[in-house]
Amino acid sequence: MKHKDGKPYQSDKSSWKVPMALTVVVLCGLSFYLGGIFCSEKERYVAEDVSKVVETPSGTATRAVQIKAISFPECGADFQDYTPCTDPKRWHKYGKHRLSFLERHCPPSFERQECLVPPPDGYKSPIRWPKSRDECWYRNVPYDWINKQKSNQHWLKKEGEKFLFPGGGTMFPNGVGSYVDLMQDLIPQMKDGTIRTAIDTGCGVASWGGDLLDRGILTVSLAPRDNHQAQVQFALERGIPAILGIISTQRLPFPSNSFDMAHCSRCLIPWTEFGGVYLLEIHRILRPGGFWVLSGPPVNYQHRWRGWNTTIEEQKSDYDKLQELLTSMCFKLFNKKDDIAVWQKLSDSNCYKKLDNPDNYPAKCDDGTEPDSAWYTPLRPCVVVPNPAAKKLKLDALAKWPERLHVAPERVSDVRGGSAGAFKHDDDKWKVRAKHYKKLLPAIGTDKIRNVMDMNTLYGGFAATVIDAPVWVMNVVSSYAPNTLPVVYDRGLIGTIHDWCEAFSTYPRTYDLLHLDGLFSAESHRCEMKYVLLEMDRILRPNGYTIIRESSYFVDAIATMAKGMRWSCRKEETEYGVEKEKVLICQKKLWYSKQSS
């Protein structure tokens, strides 16, 4: 291949003779936007000369770039549950202290997989919501460990080709429904729309979060990746919000003062050890006035200690230590009955003023770490004090659900360029967009779509527009973008911080719909496009959909790579029909590994 002047150049990959001048100009001029498309260690994509001139994201006219057709190979069958940043095959490389090996440890670039993750042998399209809450196909999550080890607790049971979820658990032998009924008696705010968002640490198969959905409470179920239990995988297969994670040495990927309620049911987290850092992290992410619910040791130790292989004196000591620690970080015992104890995070600043005493432990955090910083941010043994100037941060100061969904949160003004007016404009804009999207993808609003991710949200506008559909939405905010996630939580939605240059904290085949709005325009200077698309393919269910809203500059290249991943795509106009921006609707095909029986 030669340039039009006939002069060849020497490739940095081999001794090929290829033209240089035009390629150098294009690469230098566009490298900020195209990032890794042309920079991978295994070059697969070649720019072709095209005649159409389009606007780049910066607004300057340039030649559009097309990608030669490629085909990604299949990963081996042992990759069917591959989670790159929480891979059990890599655990031996990391320390066991505080189970830190279970945290995120992403592979280096030279170990990244460039293949398509296959489904398990016998995989079927998931059972549709709401039936999926109570059953799933065994072959989709073919793991019997919980069924065998927890059979007496009724977490799940296998019948024929299905796993059934009867709603049992270690601390709710009478079923999760009666357990939550008791909890509602202890916390009346669960009934009137005051409590909307919750987090369940050590979630099991997420039966607690699943039950709360019918009560208008949206829960993030959290559990670490493990070899056998596949707790988060079961939760997502059921259609219940969940994410891989563990409280260990790093903060959870959520901003401070976000959740209205936190829950732990015999999750075996040593709350009072290591200076109380685990409980301090719960305090950080819990909203002032929010509730922390604990069932299991050492609650109700007077009647339960015999079953915990300990003595009543030891359990009393553990409970007293827990109560003392909670009091020192401005929690108060709110209510208690049987196996459930409820504490409330105080919103009164008088308690936090006492933390100024240098002899107090835990101490108040200094200003060295941003309270909302939550991406690879170390845990600190100190109390994150709520901003006393934020009057509408408190749980009882927020509008009740569902009114709070469309009320501009106070924290929107903390975002650069954010205001109540900007929030209202974004809310109105997404109402128009969602109406157009439903025309392009009629499956939205039907039982074909349950688990949804908005890969680069601003204020959760897309999620707000589908609130009446039988879906839940994981709103993702880039760790490199302005942190708008507090606004998302203040309006009663859920989400997480993430860097799309890395793999997401979930199992393969866990989302029915991925939506992104300008992600490649914003991040392609940092993240290599093919790896982002391969990650989308990993977490997307077979027969699942993507809505990719991008500049015309990127759409054709994305469509070509998507075809190499066995997606079928079509390019559509936006709701305003502008030439600079297009919408790409894609569907991932169901295919089986060549190694499958």
Secondary structure, DSSP 8 states (H G I E B T S, - for coil): ---TT--EEE-SSSS-EEE-HHHHHHHHHHHHHHGGGGT-SS----B-----EEE-TTS-EEE---B------B--GGGTT--GGG-GGGGGGS--GGGGGGS-----GGG---SB----TT------TTGGGTEEEGGGS---HHHHHSGGGTS-EEETTEEE-----TT-TT-HHHHHHHHHHH-GGGTTTS--EEEEES-TTSHHHHHHHTTT-EEEEEE---SS--HHHHHHHHT--EEE---SSB--SS-SS-EEEEEEES----TTSGGGHHHHHHHHHEEEEEEEEEESTTTTHHHHGGGGTS-HHHHHHHHHHHHHHHHHTTEEEEEEETTEEEEEE---HHHHHGGGSTT-SSEE--TTS-TT--SS-B--SEE----TT-TT-SGGGS--TTGGGGS--GGGGGSTT--HHHHHHHHHHHHHHHHHHHHH-TTTTSTT--EEEETT-SSSHHHHHTTTSS-EEEEEEETTS---HHHHHHTT-EEEEE-TTS--SS-SS-EEEEEEESHHHHHTTTS-HHHHHHHHHHHEEEEEEEEEEEEHHHHHHHHHHHHHTTEEEEEEE-TT--TTEEEEEEEE-----TT--
